[in-house]
Amino acid sequence: MAMVLGGALFVAMPAVASADDAATLQGAEQVAYLNGLKRLYLTDNERQALLAHSNALLDTYALRAGYQVGQAQRQDLLYRISLGAAGELILREESRGAEGTAIAVRNQRFSVFGIDPFIRYECPAGGVRCVLINPGDGSPLLTILRDHQGAAELAKALSFLIRNVQKG
């Protein structure tokens, strides 16, 4: 159901070519985007709507072993984002082998204060994945299925979430 609702919202929202374009969302467009997310996730809280939307997108565009045909080290990469201490986000990464046997969990905490809130992403033409870049240090933040629209929407939602958490 959330995927259907998310698709309806995505169709209603203007497409974004890159996360830097989120910076151009001003005034009415920004308010419409955030209000649309609040309606979609049935909350009056922008931060909760942005968290729910980011996690829904992480589920939708998760890089699964089934998409990695012909690769030696196939694995599921699943992510969840949550709030940590003030000004901090926690990214939980779970990787599972193709047979679901080897499971590894890693939690990465990152402070949003003093960083550029706009998430960049790269989707190499020859691969099956897109990588979203950590705005703090330029390292890979997370990896999703190669889908330009999905990467753009996730980068946009995370950029808004970082800006929201930076406000305090």
TAWORA-V760280 format. One record per pair of residues at least 6 apart in sequence whose C-alpha atoms are under 8 Angstrom apart, sorted by the first residue. I is the first residue (numbers start at 0). J is the second residue. Records with the same first field share a line. If there is no record, write none. Layout:
I = J + J
This chain:
1 = 55
2 = 55 + 59
4 = 39
5 = 39
8 = 35 + 36 + 39
12 = 32
14 = 148 + 152
15 = 21 + 148 + 151 + 152 + 155
16 = 148 + 151
17 = 119 + 120 + 151 + 154 + 155
18 = 117 + 118 + 119 + 120 + 151 + 154 + 155 + 158
19 = 117 + 118 + 119
21 = 117 + 155 + 158 + 159
22 = 117
33 = 45 + 48 + 49
34 = 45
36 = 45 + 48 + 49 + 52
37 = 43 + 44 + 45 + 48
39 = 48
40 = 48 + 51 + 52
41 = 48
42 = 48
45 = 163
46 = 160 + 163 + 164
49 = 156 + 157 + 159 + 160
50 = 80 + 81 + 160
52 = 156
53 = 80 + 153 + 156 + 157
54 = 78 + 79 + 80
56 = 149 + 152 + 153
57 = 77 + 78 + 79 + 143 + 153
58 = 77 + 78
60 = 143 + 144 + 146 + 149
61 = 75 + 76 + 77 + 78 + 142 + 143 + 144
62 = 74 + 75 + 76 + 77 + 128 + 142 + 143 + 144
63 = 74 + 75 + 76 + 144
64 = 73 + 74 + 75 + 96 + 97
65 = 73 + 97
66 = 127 + 144
67 = 73 + 74 + 127
72 = 96
73 = 96 + 97
74 = 94 + 95 + 96 + 97
75 = 93 + 94 + 95 + 96 + 97
76 = 92 + 93 + 94 + 95 + 142 + 143
77 = 92 + 93 + 94
78 = 90 + 91 + 92 + 93 + 141
79 = 90 + 91 + 92
80 = 88 + 89 + 90 + 91
81 = 88 + 89 + 90
82 = 88 + 89
83 = 89 + 108
85 = 164 + 167
86 = 110 + 111 + 112 + 164 + 165 + 167
87 = 108 + 109 + 110 + 111 + 164
88 = 108 + 109 + 110 + 111
89 = 106 + 107 + 108 + 109
90 = 106 + 107 + 108
91 = 104 + 105 + 106 + 107
92 = 104 + 105 + 106 + 107
93 = 102 + 103 + 104 + 105
94 = 101 + 102 + 103 + 104
95 = 101 + 102 + 103
96 = 102
111 = 135 + 161 + 164 + 165
112 = 165
114 = 134 + 135
115 = 134 + 135
116 = 134 + 158 + 159 + 161 + 162
117 = 134 + 154 + 155 + 157 + 158
118 = 131 + 132 + 133 + 134 + 154 + 155 + 157 + 158
119 = 131 + 132 + 133 + 134 + 154
120 = 129 + 130 + 131 + 132 + 150 + 151 + 154
121 = 129 + 130 + 131 + 132
122 = 128 + 129 + 130 + 145 + 146 + 147
123 = 129
126 = 145
127 = 144 + 145
128 = 142 + 143 + 144 + 145 + 146
129 = 142 + 143 + 144 + 145 + 146 + 147 + 150
130 = 139 + 140 + 141 + 142 + 143
131 = 139 + 140 + 141 + 142 + 150 + 154
132 = 138 + 139 + 140 + 141
133 = 139 + 140
143 = 150
